[in-house]
Amino acid sequence: MDEGYDIPVSNSLSMKGNLSLLLKIGVYPYEYMDSVKKLDETAVPPKQAFYSKLSGEGIGDEDYDHAQKVWKEFGMKSLRN
């Protein structure tokens, strides 16, 4: 029995890019996102925005570089999309 995962993939033109990038666990600036207006920002938030008071840690360079790569690869225009 095959124990793989079924990952739905959109055939729309807006979903272009290296989908394997999405298989890596990503990062999200939970505490930074304190306003709906921040969803309209047009770039990956600064690395400091990923700091968590709960864990007392930020993210490493590798995770931040991955976030920037995903942003660029999928042609993101804002945090909303």
mmCIF file of the N, C-alpha and C atoms, coordinates in Angstrom:
data_MODEL
# 
_entry.id   MODEL 
# 
loop_
_atom_site.group_PDB 
_atom_site.id 
_atom_site.type_symbol 
_atom_site.label_atom_id 
_atom_site.label_alt_id 
_atom_site.label_comp_id 
_atom_site.label_asym_id 
_atom_site.label_entity_id 
_atom_site.label_seq_id 
_atom_site.pdbx_PDB_ins_code 
_atom_site.Cartn_x 
_atom_site.Cartn_y 
_atom_site.Cartn_z 
_atom_site.occupancy 
_atom_site.B_iso_or_equiv 
_atom_site.pdbx_formal_charge 
_atom_site.auth_seq_id 
_atom_site.auth_comp_id 
_atom_site.auth_asym_id 
_atom_site.auth_atom_id 
_atom_site.pdbx_PDB_model_num 
ATOM 1   N N  . MET A 1 1  ? 0.850  -1.182 0.000   1.00 0.00 ? 1  MET A N  1 
ATOM 2   C CA . MET A 1 1  ? 0.000  0.000  0.000   1.00 0.00 ? 1  MET A CA 1 
ATOM 3   C C  . MET A 1 1  ? 0.891  1.238  0.000   1.00 0.00 ? 1  MET A C  1 
ATOM 4   N N  . ASP A 1 2  ? 0.591  2.172  -0.867  1.00 0.00 ? 2  ASP A N  1 
ATOM 5   C CA . ASP A 1 2  ? 1.355  3.419  -0.965  1.00 0.00 ? 2  ASP A CA 1 
ATOM 6   C C  . ASP A 1 2  ? 0.925  4.360  0.151   1.00 0.00 ? 2  ASP A C  1 
ATOM 7   N N  . GLU A 1 3  ? 1.885  4.824  0.945   1.00 0.00 ? 3  GLU A N  1 
ATOM 8   C CA . GLU A 1 3  ? 1.567  5.698  2.062   1.00 0.00 ? 3  GLU A CA 1 
ATOM 9   C C  . GLU A 1 3  ? 1.989  7.138  1.790   1.00 0.00 ? 3  GLU A C  1 
ATOM 10  N N  . GLY A 1 4  ? 1.918  7.571  0.550   1.00 0.00 ? 4  GLY A N  1 
ATOM 11  C CA . GLY A 1 4  ? 2.287  8.936  0.196   1.00 0.00 ? 4  GLY A CA 1 
ATOM 12  C C  . GLY A 1 4  ? 1.189  9.910  0.568   1.00 0.00 ? 4  GLY A C  1 
ATOM 13  N N  . TYR A 1 5  ? 1.392  11.130 0.200   1.00 0.00 ? 5  TYR A N  1 
ATOM 14  C CA . TYR A 1 5  ? 0.430  12.183 0.501   1.00 0.00 ? 5  TYR A CA 1 
ATOM 15  C C  . TYR A 1 5  ? -0.183 12.705 -0.789  1.00 0.00 ? 5  TYR A C  1 
ATOM 16  N N  . ASP A 1 6  ? -1.459 13.006 -0.744  1.00 0.00 ? 6  ASP A N  1 
ATOM 17  C CA . ASP A 1 6  ? -2.119 13.647 -1.871  1.00 0.00 ? 6  ASP A CA 1 
ATOM 18  C C  . ASP A 1 6  ? -2.102 15.142 -1.616  1.00 0.00 ? 6  ASP A C  1 
ATOM 19  N N  . ILE A 1 7  ? -1.396 15.869 -2.454  1.00 0.00 ? 7  ILE A N  1 
ATOM 20  C CA . ILE A 1 7  ? -1.310 17.320 -2.310  1.00 0.00 ? 7  ILE A CA 1 
ATOM 21  C C  . ILE A 1 7  ? -2.024 17.941 -3.500  1.00 0.00 ? 7  ILE A C  1 
ATOM 22  N N  . PRO A 1 8  ? -3.145 18.618 -3.242  1.00 0.00 ? 8  PRO A N  1 
ATOM 23  C CA . PRO A 1 8  ? -3.859 19.236 -4.365  1.00 0.00 ? 8  PRO A CA 1 
ATOM 24  C C  . PRO A 1 8  ? -3.009 20.341 -4.978  1.00 0.00 ? 8  PRO A C  1 
ATOM 25  N N  . VAL A 1 9  ? -2.941 20.350 -6.288  1.00 0.00 ? 9  VAL A N  1 
ATOM 26  C CA . VAL A 1 9  ? -2.161 21.363 -7.007  1.00 0.00 ? 9  VAL A CA 1 
ATOM 27  C C  . VAL A 1 9  ? -3.092 22.070 -7.964  1.00 0.00 ? 9  VAL A C  1 
ATOM 28  N N  . SER A 1 10 ? -3.090 23.359 -7.895  1.00 0.00 ? 10 SER A N  1 
ATOM 29  C CA . SER A 1 10 ? -3.926 24.170 -8.770  1.00 0.00 ? 10 SER A CA 1 
ATOM 30  C C  . SER A 1 10 ? -3.344 24.194 -10.175 1.00 0.00 ? 10 SER A C  1 
ATOM 31  N N  . ASN A 1 11 ? -4.191 24.165 -11.161 1.00 0.00 ? 11 ASN A N  1 
ATOM 32  C CA . ASN A 1 11 ? -3.746 24.286 -12.546 1.00 0.00 ? 11 ASN A CA 1 
ATOM 33  C C  . ASN A 1 11 ? -3.823 25.721 -13.040 1.00 0.00 ? 11 ASN A C  1 
ATOM 34  N N  . SER A 1 12 ? -4.165 26.650 -12.159 1.00 0.00 ? 12 SER A N  1 
ATOM 35  C CA . SER A 1 12 ? -4.309 28.038 -12.586 1.00 0.00 ? 12 SER A CA 1 
ATOM 36  C C  . SER A 1 12 ? -2.948 28.644 -12.864 1.00 0.00 ? 12 SER A C  1 
ATOM 37  N N  . LEU A 1 13 ? -2.932 29.654 -13.707 1.00 0.00 ? 13 LEU A N  1 
ATOM 38  C CA . LEU A 1 13 ? -1.693 30.342 -14.054 1.00 0.00 ? 13 LEU A CA 1 
ATOM 39  C C  . LEU A 1 13 ? -1.082 31.050 -12.858 1.00 0.00 ? 13 LEU A C  1 
ATOM 40  N N  . SER A 1 14 ? -1.902 31.410 -11.876 1.00 0.00 ? 14 SER A N  1 
ATOM 41  C CA . SER A 1 14 ? -1.383 32.117 -10.717 1.00 0.00 ? 14 SER A CA 1 
ATOM 42  C C  . SER A 1 14 ? -0.580 31.201 -9.793  1.00 0.00 ? 14 SER A C  1 
ATOM 43  N N  . MET A 1 15 ? -0.667 29.897 -9.982  1.00 0.00 ? 15 MET A N  1 
ATOM 44  C CA . MET A 1 15 ? 0.045  28.960 -9.122  1.00 0.00 ? 15 MET A CA 1 
ATOM 45  C C  . MET A 1 15 ? 1.229  28.381 -9.888  1.00 0.00 ? 15 MET A C  1 
ATOM 46  N N  . LYS A 1 16 ? 2.183  29.221 -10.187 1.00 0.00 ? 16 LYS A N  1 
ATOM 47  C CA . LYS A 1 16 ? 3.375  28.729 -10.861 1.00 0.00 ? 16 LYS A CA 1 
ATOM 48  C C  . LYS A 1 16 ? 4.552  28.888 -9.920  1.00 0.00 ? 16 LYS A C  1 
ATOM 49  N N  . GLY A 1 17 ? 5.519  28.046 -10.069 1.00 0.00 ? 17 GLY A N  1 
ATOM 50  C CA . GLY A 1 17 ? 6.678  28.094 -9.205  1.00 0.00 ? 17 GLY A CA 1 
ATOM 51  C C  . GLY A 1 17 ? 7.065  26.693 -8.771  1.00 0.00 ? 17 GLY A C  1 
ATOM 52  N N  . ASN A 1 18 ? 8.140  26.588 -8.056  1.00 0.00 ? 18 ASN A N  1 
ATOM 53  C CA . ASN A 1 18 ? 8.675  25.320 -7.594  1.00 0.00 ? 18 ASN A CA 1 
ATOM 54  C C  . ASN A 1 18 ? 7.869  24.837 -6.389  1.00 0.00 ? 18 ASN A C  1 
ATOM 55  N N  . LEU A 1 19 ? 6.937  23.946 -6.622  1.00 0.00 ? 19 LEU A N  1 
ATOM 56  C CA . LEU A 1 19 ? 6.047  23.485 -5.550  1.00 0.00 ? 19 LEU A CA 1 
ATOM 57  C C  . LEU A 1 19 ? 6.802  22.734 -4.455  1.00 0.00 ? 19 LEU A C  1 
ATOM 58  N N  . SER A 1 20 ? 7.977  22.203 -4.758  1.00 0.00 ? 20 SER A N  1 
ATOM 59  C CA . SER A 1 20 ? 8.742  21.503 -3.729  1.00 0.00 ? 20 SER A CA 1 
ATOM 60  C C  . SER A 1 20 ? 9.153  22.451 -2.604  1.00 0.00 ? 20 SER A C  1 
ATOM 61  N N  . LEU A 1 21 ? 9.222  23.752 -2.887  1.00 0.00 ? 21 LEU A N  1 
ATOM 62  C CA . LEU A 1 21 ? 9.535  24.730 -1.841  1.00 0.00 ? 21 LEU A CA 1 
ATOM 63  C C  . LEU A 1 21 ? 8.468  24.750 -0.758  1.00 0.00 ? 21 LEU A C  1 
ATOM 64  N N  . LEU A 1 22 ? 7.248  24.399 -1.137  1.00 0.00 ? 22 LEU A N  1 
ATOM 65  C CA . LEU A 1 22 ? 6.137  24.433 -0.185  1.00 0.00 ? 22 LEU A CA 1 
ATOM 66  C C  . LEU A 1 22 ? 6.095  23.200 0.713   1.00 0.00 ? 22 LEU A C  1 
ATOM 67  N N  . LEU A 1 23 ? 6.909  22.195 0.401   1.00 0.00 ? 23 LEU A N  1 
ATOM 68  C CA . LEU A 1 23 ? 6.917  20.984 1.214   1.00 0.00 ? 23 LEU A CA 1 
ATOM 69  C C  . LEU A 1 23 ? 7.763  21.142 2.470   1.00 0.00 ? 23 LEU A C  1 
ATOM 70  N N  . LYS A 1 24 ? 8.599  22.154 2.504   1.00 0.00 ? 24 LYS A N  1 
ATOM 71  C CA . LYS A 1 24 ? 9.409  22.426 3.688   1.00 0.00 ? 24 LYS A CA 1 
ATOM 72  C C  . LYS A 1 24 ? 8.557  23.228 4.678   1.00 0.00 ? 24 LYS A C  1 
ATOM 73  N N  . ILE A 1 25 ? 8.696  22.918 5.949   1.00 0.00 ? 25 ILE A N  1 
ATOM 74  C CA . ILE A 1 25 ? 7.959  23.676 6.956   1.00 0.00 ? 25 ILE A CA 1 
ATOM 75  C C  . ILE A 1 25 ? 8.416  25.122 6.898   1.00 0.00 ? 25 ILE A C  1 
ATOM 76  N N  . GLY A 1 26 ? 7.473  26.017 6.792   1.00 0.00 ? 26 GLY A N  1 
ATOM 77  C CA . GLY A 1 26 ? 7.786  27.431 6.676   1.00 0.00 ? 26 GLY A CA 1 
ATOM 78  C C  . GLY A 1 26 ? 7.800  28.138 8.021   1.00 0.00 ? 26 GLY A C  1 
ATOM 79  N N  . VAL A 1 27 ? 8.001  29.428 7.950   1.00 0.00 ? 27 VAL A N  1 
ATOM 80  C CA . VAL A 1 27 ? 8.005  30.265 9.147   1.00 0.00 ? 27 VAL A CA 1 
ATOM 81  C C  . VAL A 1 27 ? 6.914  31.319 8.996   1.00 0.00 ? 27 VAL A C  1 
ATOM 82  N N  . TYR A 1 28 ? 6.424  31.800 10.124  1.00 0.00 ? 28 TYR A N  1 
ATOM 83  C CA . TYR A 1 28 ? 5.376  32.826 10.111  1.00 0.00 ? 28 TYR A CA 1 
ATOM 84  C C  . TYR A 1 28 ? 5.611  33.772 11.285  1.00 0.00 ? 28 TYR A C  1 
ATOM 85  N N  . PRO A 1 29 ? 5.552  35.079 11.028  1.00 0.00 ? 29 PRO A N  1 
ATOM 86  C CA . PRO A 1 29 ? 5.798  36.062 12.102  1.00 0.00 ? 29 PRO A CA 1 
ATOM 87  C C  . PRO A 1 29 ? 4.529  36.329 12.927  1.00 0.00 ? 29 PRO A C  1 
ATOM 88  N N  . TYR A 1 30 ? 4.133  35.356 13.736  1.00 0.00 ? 30 TYR A N  1 
ATOM 89  C CA . TYR A 1 30 ? 2.866  35.433 14.473  1.00 0.00 ? 30 TYR A CA 1 
ATOM 90  C C  . TYR A 1 30 ? 2.716  36.717 15.282  1.00 0.00 ? 30 TYR A C  1 
ATOM 91  N N  . GLU A 1 31 ? 3.675  37.036 16.104  1.00 0.00 ? 31 GLU A N  1 
ATOM 92  C CA . GLU A 1 31 ? 3.557  38.208 16.972  1.00 0.00 ? 31 GLU A CA 1 
ATOM 93  C C  . GLU A 1 31 ? 3.639  39.518 16.191  1.00 0.00 ? 31 GLU A C  1 
ATOM 94  N N  . TYR A 1 32 ? 4.323  39.499 15.076  1.00 0.00 ? 32 TYR A N  1 
ATOM 95  C CA . TYR A 1 32 ? 4.448  40.680 14.218  1.00 0.00 ? 32 TYR A CA 1 
ATOM 96  C C  . TYR A 1 32 ? 3.104  41.015 13.572  1.00 0.00 ? 32 TYR A C  1 
ATOM 97  N N  . MET A 1 33 ? 2.329  39.995 13.248  1.00 0.00 ? 33 MET A N  1 
ATOM 98  C CA . MET A 1 33 ? 1.059  40.189 12.546  1.00 0.00 ? 33 MET A CA 1 
ATOM 99  C C  . MET A 1 33 ? -0.035 40.621 13.516  1.00 0.00 ? 33 MET A C  1 
ATOM 100 N N  . ASP A 1 34 ? 0.056  41.853 13.969  1.00 0.00 ? 34 ASP A N  1 
ATOM 101 C CA . ASP A 1 34 ? -0.904 42.373 14.944  1.00 0.00 ? 34 ASP A CA 1 
ATOM 102 C C  . ASP A 1 34 ? -1.936 43.305 14.322  1.00 0.00 ? 34 ASP A C  1 
ATOM 103 N N  . SER A 1 35 ? -1.952 43.359 12.998  1.00 0.00 ? 35 SER A N  1 
ATOM 104 C CA . SER A 1 35 ? -2.892 44.228 12.294  1.00 0.00 ? 35 SER A CA 1 
ATOM 105 C C  . SER A 1 35 ? -3.168 43.652 10.907  1.00 0.00 ? 35 SER A C  1 
ATOM 106 N N  . VAL A 1 36 ? -4.416 43.719 10.478  1.00 0.00 ? 36 VAL A N  1 
ATOM 107 C CA . VAL A 1 36 ? -4.781 43.258 9.140   1.00 0.00 ? 36 VAL A CA 1 
ATOM 108 C C  . VAL A 1 36 ? -4.028 44.060 8.075   1.00 0.00 ? 36 VAL A C  1 
ATOM 109 N N  . LYS A 1 37 ? -3.693 45.296 8.373   1.00 0.00 ? 37 LYS A N  1 
ATOM 110 C CA . LYS A 1 37 ? -2.969 46.138 7.414   1.00 0.00 ? 37 LYS A CA 1 
ATOM 111 C C  . LYS A 1 37 ? -1.619 45.548 7.037   1.00 0.00 ? 37 LYS A C  1 
ATOM 112 N N  . LYS A 1 38 ? -1.028 44.774 7.937   1.00 0.00 ? 38 LYS A N  1 
ATOM 113 C CA . LYS A 1 38 ? 0.280  44.181 7.636   1.00 0.00 ? 38 LYS A CA 1 
ATOM 114 C C  . LYS A 1 38 ? 0.195  43.151 6.519   1.00 0.00 ? 38 LYS A C  1 
ATOM 115 N N  . LEU A 1 39 ? -0.994 42.634 6.246   1.00 0.00 ? 39 LEU A N  1 
ATOM 116 C CA . LEU A 1 39 ? -1.163 41.704 5.131   1.00 0.00 ? 39 LEU A CA 1 
ATOM 117 C C  . LEU A 1 39 ? -0.912 42.378 3.788   1.00 0.00 ? 39 LEU A C  1 
ATOM 118 N N  . ASP A 1 40 ? -0.955 43.684 3.747   1.00 0.00 ? 40 ASP A N  1 
ATOM 119 C CA . ASP A 1 40 ? -0.733 44.419 2.505   1.00 0.00 ? 40 ASP A CA 1 
ATOM 120 C C  . ASP A 1 40 ? 0.722  44.819 2.302   1.00 0.00 ? 40 ASP A C  1 
ATOM 121 N N  . GLU A 1 41 ? 1.601  44.439 3.218   1.00 0.00 ? 41 GLU A N  1 
ATOM 122 C CA . GLU A 1 41 ? 3.022  44.740 3.050   1.00 0.00 ? 41 GLU A CA 1 
ATOM 123 C C  . GLU A 1 41 ? 3.542  44.014 1.823   1.00 0.00 ? 41 GLU A C  1 
ATOM 124 N N  . THR A 1 42 ? 4.475  44.641 1.141   1.00 0.00 ? 42 THR A N  1 
ATOM 125 C CA . THR A 1 42 ? 4.920  44.148 -0.159  1.00 0.00 ? 42 THR A CA 1 
ATOM 126 C C  . THR A 1 42 ? 6.278  43.460 -0.138  1.00 0.00 ? 42 THR A C  1 
ATOM 127 N N  . ALA A 1 43 ? 6.706  43.000 1.018   1.00 0.00 ? 43 ALA A N  1 
ATOM 128 C CA . ALA A 1 43 ? 7.975  42.279 1.127   1.00 0.00 ? 43 ALA A CA 1 
ATOM 129 C C  . ALA A 1 43 ? 7.928  41.367 2.349   1.00 0.00 ? 43 ALA A C  1 
ATOM 130 N N  . VAL A 1 44 ? 8.831  40.417 2.376   1.00 0.00 ? 44 VAL A N  1 
ATOM 131 C CA . VAL A 1 44 ? 8.959  39.566 3.559   1.00 0.00 ? 44 VAL A CA 1 
ATOM 132 C C  . VAL A 1 44 ? 9.317  40.472 4.736   1.00 0.00 ? 44 VAL A C  1 
ATOM 133 N N  . PRO A 1 45 ? 8.648  40.325 5.873   1.00 0.00 ? 45 PRO A N  1 
ATOM 134 C CA . PRO A 1 45 ? 8.994  41.153 7.031   1.00 0.00 ? 45 PRO A CA 1 
ATOM 135 C C  . PRO A 1 45 ? 10.465 40.975 7.404   1.00 0.00 ? 45 PRO A C  1 
ATOM 136 N N  . PRO A 1 46 ? 11.038 41.947 8.089   1.00 0.00 ? 46 PRO A N  1 
ATOM 137 C CA . PRO A 1 46 ? 12.444 41.811 8.485   1.00 0.00 ? 46 PRO A CA 1 
ATOM 138 C C  . PRO A 1 46 ? 12.629 40.599 9.400   1.00 0.00 ? 46 PRO A C  1 
ATOM 139 N N  . LYS A 1 47 ? 13.831 40.084 9.409   1.00 0.00 ? 47 LYS A N  1 
ATOM 140 C CA . LYS A 1 47 ? 14.136 38.879 10.186  1.00 0.00 ? 47 LYS A CA 1 
ATOM 141 C C  . LYS A 1 47 ? 13.735 39.033 11.654  1.00 0.00 ? 47 LYS A C  1 
ATOM 142 N N  . GLN A 1 48 ? 13.890 40.232 12.204  1.00 0.00 ? 48 GLN A N  1 
ATOM 143 C CA . GLN A 1 48 ? 13.552 40.485 13.603  1.00 0.00 ? 48 GLN A CA 1 
ATOM 144 C C  . GLN A 1 48 ? 12.063 40.270 13.874  1.00 0.00 ? 48 GLN A C  1 
ATOM 145 N N  . ALA A 1 49 ? 11.228 40.384 12.842  1.00 0.00 ? 49 ALA A N  1 
ATOM 146 C CA . ALA A 1 49 ? 9.784  40.227 12.993  1.00 0.00 ? 49 ALA A CA 1 
ATOM 147 C C  . ALA A 1 49 ? 9.394  38.793 13.329  1.00 0.00 ? 49 ALA A C  1 
ATOM 148 N N  . PHE A 1 50 ? 10.302 37.858 13.122  1.00 0.00 ? 50 PHE A N  1 
ATOM 149 C CA . PHE A 1 50 ? 10.013 36.455 13.373  1.00 0.00 ? 50 PHE A CA 1 
ATOM 150 C C  . PHE A 1 50 ? 10.397 36.022 14.788  1.00 0.00 ? 50 PHE A C  1 
ATOM 151 N N  . TYR A 1 51 ? 10.792 36.962 15.617  1.00 0.00 ? 51 TYR A N  1 
ATOM 152 C CA . TYR A 1 51 ? 11.137 36.654 17.004  1.00 0.00 ? 51 TYR A CA 1 
ATOM 153 C C  . TYR A 1 51 ? 9.875  36.293 17.780  1.00 0.00 ? 51 TYR A C  1 
ATOM 154 N N  . SER A 1 52 ? 9.963  35.266 18.597  1.00 0.00 ? 52 SER A N  1 
ATOM 155 C CA . SER A 1 52 ? 8.837  34.831 19.410  1.00 0.00 ? 52 SER A CA 1 
ATOM 156 C C  . SER A 1 52 ? 9.147  35.029 20.886  1.00 0.00 ? 52 SER A C  1 
ATOM 157 N N  . LYS A 1 53 ? 8.316  35.785 21.561  1.00 0.00 ? 53 LYS A N  1 
ATOM 158 C CA . LYS A 1 53 ? 8.479  35.961 23.004  1.00 0.00 ? 53 LYS A CA 1 
ATOM 159 C C  . LYS A 1 53 ? 8.223  34.630 23.730  1.00 0.00 ? 53 LYS A C  1 
ATOM 160 N N  . LEU A 1 54 ? 7.318  33.832 23.190  1.00 0.00 ? 54 LEU A N  1 
ATOM 161 C CA . LEU A 1 54 ? 6.962  32.558 23.804  1.00 0.00 ? 54 LEU A CA 1 
ATOM 162 C C  . LEU A 1 54 ? 8.163  31.608 23.860  1.00 0.00 ? 54 LEU A C  1 
ATOM 163 N N  . SER A 1 55 ? 8.843  31.473 22.745  1.00 0.00 ? 55 SER A N  1 
ATOM 164 C CA . SER A 1 55 ? 9.996  30.568 22.708  1.00 0.00 ? 55 SER A CA 1 
ATOM 165 C C  . SER A 1 55 ? 11.295 31.272 23.079  1.00 0.00 ? 55 SER A C  1 
ATOM 166 N N  . GLY A 1 56 ? 11.283 32.597 23.006  1.00 0.00 ? 56 GLY A N  1 
ATOM 167 C CA . GLY A 1 56 ? 12.493 33.361 23.277  1.00 0.00 ? 56 GLY A CA 1 
ATOM 168 C C  . GLY A 1 56 ? 13.515 33.250 22.170  1.00 0.00 ? 56 GLY A C  1 
ATOM 169 N N  . GLU A 1 57 ? 13.038 32.897 20.962  1.00 0.00 ? 57 GLU A N  1 
ATOM 170 C CA . GLU A 1 57 ? 13.935 32.692 19.832  1.00 0.00 ? 57 GLU A CA 1 
ATOM 171 C C  . GLU A 1 57 ? 13.407 33.372 18.585  1.00 0.00 ? 57 GLU A C  1 
ATOM 172 N N  . GLY A 1 58 ? 14.328 33.647 17.687  1.00 0.00 ? 58 GLY A N  1 
ATOM 173 C CA . GLY A 1 58 ? 13.989 34.137 16.362  1.00 0.00 ? 58 GLY A CA 1 
ATOM 174 C C  . GLY A 1 58 ? 14.194 33.003 15.374  1.00 0.00 ? 58 GLY A C  1 
ATOM 175 N N  . ILE A 1 59 ? 14.346 33.353 14.116  1.00 0.00 ? 59 ILE A N  1 
ATOM 176 C CA . ILE A 1 59 ? 14.609 32.335 13.103  1.00 0.00 ? 59 ILE A CA 1 
ATOM 177 C C  . ILE A 1 59 ? 16.046 32.470 12.618  1.00 0.00 ? 59 ILE A C  1 
ATOM 178 N N  . GLY A 1 60 ? 16.567 31.390 12.097  1.00 0.00 ? 60 GLY A N  1 
ATOM 179 C CA . GLY A 1 60 ? 17.923 31.382 11.576  1.00 0.00 ? 60 GLY A CA 1 
ATOM 180 C C  . GLY A 1 60 ? 17.986 31.927 10.161  1.00 0.00 ? 60 GLY A C  1 
ATOM 181 N N  . ASP A 1 61 ? 19.189 32.117 9.710   1.00 0.00 ? 61 ASP A N  1 
ATOM 182 C CA . ASP A 1 61 ? 19.399 32.626 8.349   1.00 0.00 ? 61 ASP A CA 1 
ATOM 183 C C  . ASP A 1 61 ? 18.807 31.693 7.301   1.00 0.00 ? 61 ASP A C  1 
ATOM 184 N N  . GLU A 1 62 ? 18.928 30.388 7.510   1.00 0.00 ? 62 GLU A N  1 
ATOM 185 C CA . GLU A 1 62 ? 18.414 29.419 6.536   1.00 0.00 ? 62 GLU A CA 1 
ATOM 186 C C  . GLU A 1 62 ? 16.900 29.538 6.386   1.00 0.00 ? 62 GLU A C  1 
ATOM 187 N N  . ASP A 1 63 ? 16.174 29.651 7.505   1.00 0.00 ? 63 ASP A N  1 
ATOM 188 C CA . ASP A 1 63 ? 14.712 29.798 7.441   1.00 0.00 ? 63 ASP A CA 1 
ATOM 189 C C  . ASP A 1 63 ? 14.319 31.126 6.804   1.00 0.00 ? 63 ASP A C  1 
ATOM 190 N N  . TYR A 1 64 ? 15.045 32.182 7.133   1.00 0.00 ? 64 TYR A N  1 
ATOM 191 C CA . TYR A 1 64 ? 14.711 33.490 6.551   1.00 0.00 ? 64 TYR A CA 1 
ATOM 192 C C  . TYR A 1 64 ? 14.990 33.488 5.048   1.00 0.00 ? 64 TYR A C  1 
ATOM 193 N N  . ASP A 1 65 ? 16.099 32.887 4.643   1.00 0.00 ? 65 ASP A N  1 
ATOM 194 C CA . ASP A 1 65 ? 16.414 32.786 3.218   1.00 0.00 ? 65 ASP A CA 1 
ATOM 195 C C  . ASP A 1 65 ? 15.342 31.974 2.488   1.00 0.00 ? 65 ASP A C  1 
ATOM 196 N N  . HIS A 1 66 ? 14.841 30.921 3.142   1.00 0.00 ? 66 HIS A N  1 
ATOM 197 C CA . HIS A 1 66 ? 13.776 30.106 2.535   1.00 0.00 ? 66 HIS A CA 1 
ATOM 198 C C  . HIS A 1 66 ? 12.508 30.940 2.337   1.00 0.00 ? 66 HIS A C  1 
ATOM 199 N N  . ALA A 1 67 ? 12.145 31.729 3.334   1.00 0.00 ? 67 ALA A N  1 
ATOM 200 C CA . ALA A 1 67 ? 10.956 32.590 3.219   1.00 0.00 ? 67 ALA A CA 1 
ATOM 201 C C  . ALA A 1 67 ? 11.107 33.554 2.053   1.00 0.00 ? 67 ALA A C  1 
ATOM 202 N N  . GLN A 1 68 ? 12.282 34.129 1.894   1.00 0.00 ? 68 GLN A N  1 
ATOM 203 C CA . GLN A 1 68 ? 12.517 35.057 0.791   1.00 0.00 ? 68 GLN A CA 1 
ATOM 204 C C  . GLN A 1 68 ? 12.478 34.333 -0.559  1.00 0.00 ? 68 GLN A C  1 
ATOM 205 N N  . LYS A 1 69 ? 12.998 33.125 -0.594  1.00 0.00 ? 69 LYS A N  1 
ATOM 206 C CA . LYS A 1 69 ? 12.999 32.345 -1.832  1.00 0.00 ? 69 LYS A CA 1 
ATOM 207 C C  . LYS A 1 69 ? 11.575 32.000 -2.252  1.00 0.00 ? 69 LYS A C  1 
ATOM 208 N N  . VAL A 1 70 ? 10.745 31.583 -1.289  1.00 0.00 ? 70 VAL A N  1 
ATOM 209 C CA . VAL A 1 70 ? 9.341  31.277 -1.587  1.00 0.00 ? 70 VAL A CA 1 
ATOM 210 C C  . VAL A 1 70 ? 8.635  32.517 -2.111  1.00 0.00 ? 70 VAL A C  1 
ATOM 211 N N  . TRP A 1 71 ? 8.850  33.663 -1.464  1.00 0.00 ? 71 TRP A N  1 
ATOM 212 C CA . TRP A 1 71 ? 8.240  34.933 -1.886  1.00 0.00 ? 71 TRP A CA 1 
ATOM 213 C C  . TRP A 1 71 ? 8.574  35.221 -3.348  1.00 0.00 ? 71 TRP A C  1 
ATOM 214 N N  . LYS A 1 72 ? 9.855  35.107 -3.670  1.00 0.00 ? 72 LYS A N  1 
ATOM 215 C CA . LYS A 1 72 ? 10.320 35.423 -5.032  1.00 0.00 ? 72 LYS A CA 1 
ATOM 216 C C  . LYS A 1 72 ? 9.827  34.385 -6.041  1.00 0.00 ? 72 LYS A C  1 
ATOM 217 N N  . GLU A 1 73 ? 9.973  33.110 -5.708  1.00 0.00 ? 73 GLU A N  1 
ATOM 218 C CA . GLU A 1 73 ? 9.616  32.030 -6.636  1.00 0.00 ? 73 GLU A CA 1 
ATOM 219 C C  . GLU A 1 73 ? 8.148  32.068 -7.038  1.00 0.00 ? 73 GLU A C  1 
ATOM 220 N N  . PHE A 1 74 ? 7.270  32.413 -6.109  1.00 0.00 ? 74 PHE A N  1 
ATOM 221 C CA . PHE A 1 74 ? 5.844  32.440 -6.397  1.00 0.00 ? 74 PHE A CA 1 
ATOM 222 C C  . PHE A 1 74 ? 5.327  33.830 -6.762  1.00 0.00 ? 74 PHE A C  1 
ATOM 223 N N  . GLY A 1 75 ? 6.239  34.772 -6.932  1.00 0.00 ? 75 GLY A N  1 
ATOM 224 C CA . GLY A 1 75 ? 5.855  36.113 -7.374  1.00 0.00 ? 75 GLY A CA 1 
ATOM 225 C C  . GLY A 1 75 ? 4.876  36.797 -6.438  1.00 0.00 ? 75 GLY A C  1 
ATOM 226 N N  . MET A 1 76 ? 5.073  36.624 -5.146  1.00 0.00 ? 76 MET A N  1 
ATOM 227 C CA . MET A 1 76 ? 4.143  37.228 -4.195  1.00 0.00 ? 76 MET A CA 1 
ATOM 228 C C  . MET A 1 76 ? 4.219  38.744 -4.261  1.00 0.00 ? 76 MET A C  1 
ATOM 229 N N  . LYS A 1 77 ? 3.089  39.362 -4.148  1.00 0.00 ? 77 LYS A N  1 
ATOM 230 C CA . LYS A 1 77 ? 2.999  40.825 -4.192  1.00 0.00 ? 77 LYS A CA 1 
ATOM 231 C C  . LYS A 1 77 ? 2.729  41.421 -2.815  1.00 0.00 ? 77 LYS A C  1 
ATOM 232 N N  . SER A 1 78 ? 2.168  40.602 -1.921  1.00 0.00 ? 78 SER A N  1 
ATOM 233 C CA . SER A 1 78 ? 1.891  41.040 -0.559  1.00 0.00 ? 78 SER A CA 1 
ATOM 234 C C  . SER A 1 78 ? 1.756  39.812 0.334   1.00 0.00 ? 78 SER A C  1 
ATOM 235 N N  . LEU A 1 79 ? 1.668  40.025 1.632   1.00 0.00 ? 79 LEU A N  1 
ATOM 236 C CA . LEU A 1 79 ? 1.479  38.907 2.559   1.00 0.00 ? 79 LEU A CA 1 
ATOM 237 C C  . LEU A 1 79 ? 0.073  38.309 2.430   1.00 0.00 ? 79 LEU A C  1 
ATOM 238 N N  . ARG A 1 80 ? -0.811 39.028 1.777   1.00 0.00 ? 80 ARG A N  1 
ATOM 239 C CA . ARG A 1 80 ? -2.196 38.589 1.629   1.00 0.00 ? 80 ARG A CA 1 
ATOM 240 C C  . ARG A 1 80 ? -2.320 37.416 0.647   1.00 0.00 ? 80 ARG A C  1 
ATOM 241 N N  . ASN A 1 81 ? -1.428 37.323 -0.315  1.00 0.00 ? 81 ASN A N  1 
ATOM 242 C CA . ASN A 1 81 ? -1.566 36.263 -1.332  1.00 0.00 ? 81 ASN A CA 1 
ATOM 243 C C  . ASN A 1 81 ? -0.593 35.151 -1.153  1.00 0.00 ? 81 ASN A C  1 
# 
